[in-house]
Amino acid sequence: MGKVGALRRPDAAPPRAYQVRKLKLIVAYDGAPFAGWQSQSHRKTVQDHLERAFERVTGGAMRVHGAGRTDAGVHALAQCAHVDVSNKFLSADRWIKALNSLLPSAIRVLRCRYVSKEFHARLSAKGKIYRYRIWTAPVLPPFEYRRACHIAQSLDLKILRSVAKHFVGTHDFRAFAANRGKPERSTIRTINSVRVHQKGPCVTIDFDGNGFLYKMVRLMVGALMKCALHKMRIEEIASRLHSGKAGSARFAAPAQGLYLVRVRY
């Protein structure tokens, strides 16, 4: 006879079937200590830290999917991500406390909720808003270190706003993109708006678009800054957008001034 203990009693309740659910996260992080968002072999990225936190809670490896990559040093005010979890674990509210207790202090889960299985942090996104901060004064305050690009002179705001208008609309942004190692399916993107503000020595430039190529915002800001410093002609922006050719040596603005502000769905 087989082992009686291995048989389930006829009146015993059937094993509970745990359902896999999709958890949507809104994550903020100071990008300075990390090698970007995307997981890498050295495991020093934001995605790596999030996945380790989930693994410590659940006891199993879990994949976190982000709305997009941010480079080393780039910050996020509201990056969006999703992960498939079993409902045998925590309520949406308890995930925030559990994850933040395990994450480095430079990464924080701000909000999370369960969403439909059709949702995908990257594929469902309709657009993103990025912000670039420039500190235009002889001295950079220590609290702005690694949080703004420092230029020790003022920018020509009139030229900056005039040039920014050239990027609005649907264009081939090939001349304002870097090679990530594999070809893009399309380099055509739509920029809905570019807004320039100044408060004291701090100049902010907000880009709202349906998508952004690798280093696209930093290369656009680099061109804007060169024009505003009278080191590049405004006509060269229109020429690059029309031809798709980079032309003279390009300048990518430093990563520390860039923030992912919001992902639109």
Solvent accessible surface area in square Angstrom, and as a share of the most:
residue,aa,sasa,rsa
1,M,231,1.03
2,G,63,0.61
3,K,168,0.71
4,V,109,0.63
5,G,81,0.78
6,A,84,0.65
7,L,133,0.66
8,R,146,0.53
9,R,157,0.57
10,P,139,0.88
11,D,106,0.55
12,A,36,0.28
13,A,85,0.66
14,P,100,0.63
15,P,112,0.71
16,R,169,0.62
17,A,98,0.76
18,Y,100,0.38
19,Q,117,0.52
20,V,98,0.57
21,R,97,0.36
22,K,26,0.11
23,L,0,0.00
24,K,27,0.11
25,L,0,0.00
26,I,23,0.12
27,V,0,0.00
28,A,22,0.17
29,Y,11,0.04
30,D,32,0.17
31,G,2,0.02
32,A,24,0.18
33,P,78,0.49
34,F,16,0.07
35,A,29,0.22
36,G,6,0.06
37,W,5,0.02
38,Q,63,0.28
39,S,31,0.20
40,Q,79,0.35
41,S,115,0.74
42,H,85,0.38
43,R,92,0.33
44,K,126,0.53
45,T,0,0.00
46,V,1,0.00
47,Q,6,0.03
48,D,0,0.00
49,H,39,0.18
50,L,0,0.00
51,E,14,0.06
52,R,79,0.29
53,A,3,0.02
54,F,0,0.00
55,E,73,0.33
56,R,171,0.62
57,V,43,0.25
58,T,25,0.14
59,G,70,0.67
60,G,31,0.30
61,A,95,0.74
62,M,32,0.14
63,R,124,0.45
64,V,0,0.00
65,H,68,0.30
66,G,12,0.12
67,A,2,0.02
68,G,15,0.14
69,R,99,0.36
70,T,7,0.04
71,D,33,0.17
72,A,57,0.44
73,G,15,0.15
74,V,3,0.02
75,H,5,0.02
76,A,2,0.01
77,L,78,0.39
78,A,19,0.15
79,Q,0,0.00
80,C,1,0.01
81,A,0,0.00
82,H,5,0.02
83,V,1,0.00
84,D,68,0.35
85,V,2,0.01
86,S,19,0.12
87,N,52,0.27
88,K,104,0.44
89,F,62,0.26
90,L,31,0.15
91,S,59,0.38
92,A,20,0.16
93,D,113,0.59
94,R,151,0.55
95,W,0,0.00
96,I,47,0.24
97,K,160,0.68
98,A,23,0.18
99,L,0,0.00
100,N,30,0.15
101,S,87,0.56
102,L,54,0.27
103,L,14,0.07
104,P,43,0.27
105,S,99,0.64
106,A,28,0.22
107,I,0,0.00
108,R,85,0.31
109,V,3,0.02
110,L,81,0.40
111,R,138,0.50
112,C,15,0.09
113,R,139,0.51
114,Y,38,0.14
115,V,28,0.16
116,S,66,0.42
117,K,165,0.70
118,E,126,0.56
119,F,26,0.11
120,H,42,0.19
121,A,0,0.00
122,R,132,0.48
123,L,120,0.60
124,S,34,0.22
125,A,27,0.21
126,K,133,0.56
127,G,1,0.01
128,K,30,0.13
129,I,31,0.16
130,Y,18,0.07
131,R,73,0.27
132,Y,0,0.00
133,R,46,0.17
134,I,0,0.00
135,W,36,0.13
136,T,13,0.08
137,A,21,0.16
138,P,110,0.69
139,V,113,0.65
140,L,43,0.21
141,P,43,0.27
142,P,109,0.69
143,F,180,0.75
144,E,29,0.13
145,Y,135,0.51
146,R,109,0.40
147,R,97,0.36
148,A,2,0.01
149,C,6,0.04
150,H,70,0.31
151,I,21,0.11
152,A,63,0.49
153,Q,99,0.44
154,S,87,0.56
155,L,13,0.06
156,D,45,0.23
157,L,28,0.14
158,K,170,0.72
159,I,36,0.18
160,L,0,0.00
161,R,110,0.40
162,S,48,0.31
163,V,0,0.00
164,A,2,0.02
165,K,148,0.63
166,H,64,0.29
167,F,0,0.00
168,V,61,0.35
169,G,26,0.25
170,T,86,0.50
171,H,49,0.22
172,D,43,0.22
173,F,0,0.00
174,R,134,0.49
175,A,2,0.02
176,F,1,0.00
177,A,16,0.13
178,A,29,0.22
179,N,129,0.66
180,R,86,0.31
181,G,68,0.65
182,K,132,0.56
183,P,130,0.82
184,E,78,0.35
185,R,245,0.89
186,S,54,0.35
187,T,30,0.17
188,I,98,0.50
189,R,47,0.17
190,T,37,0.22
191,I,1,0.01
192,N,76,0.39
193,S,20,0.13
194,V,22,0.12
195,R,135,0.49
196,V,13,0.07
197,H,98,0.44
198,Q,84,0.38
199,K,177,0.75
200,G,55,0.53
201,P,47,0.29
202,C,16,0.09
203,V,0,0.00
204,T,26,0.15
205,I,0,0.00
206,D,22,0.11
207,F,0,0.00
208,D,24,0.13
209,G,0,0.00
210,N,78,0.40
211,G,14,0.13
212,F,36,0.15
213,L,9,0.04
214,Y,44,0.17
215,K,64,0.27
216,M,1,0.00
217,V,6,0.03
218,R,31,0.11
219,L,11,0.06
220,M,0,0.00
221,V,0,0.00
222,G,0,0.00
223,A,3,0.02
224,L,0,0.00
225,M,6,0.03
226,K,46,0.20
227,C,2,0.01
228,A,2,0.01
229,L,34,0.17
230,H,130,0.58
231,K,140,0.59
232,M,22,0.10
233,R,159,0.58
234,I,51,0.26
235,E,108,0.48
236,E,34,0.15
237,I,0,0.00
238,A,44,0.34
239,S,63,0.40
240,R,10,0.04
241,L,17,0.08
242,H,170,0.76
243,S,48,0.31
244,G,8,0.08
245,K,148,0.63
246,A,34,0.26
247,G,66,0.63
248,S,66,0.43
249,A,87,0.67
250,R,89,0.32
251,F,83,0.34
252,A,32,0.25
253,A,0,0.00
254,P,41,0.26
255,A,15,0.11
256,Q,63,0.28
257,G,0,0.00
258,L,11,0.06
259,Y,23,0.09
260,L,1,0.01
261,V,28,0.16
262,R,124,0.45
263,V,14,0.08
264,R,53,0.19
265,Y,91,0.35
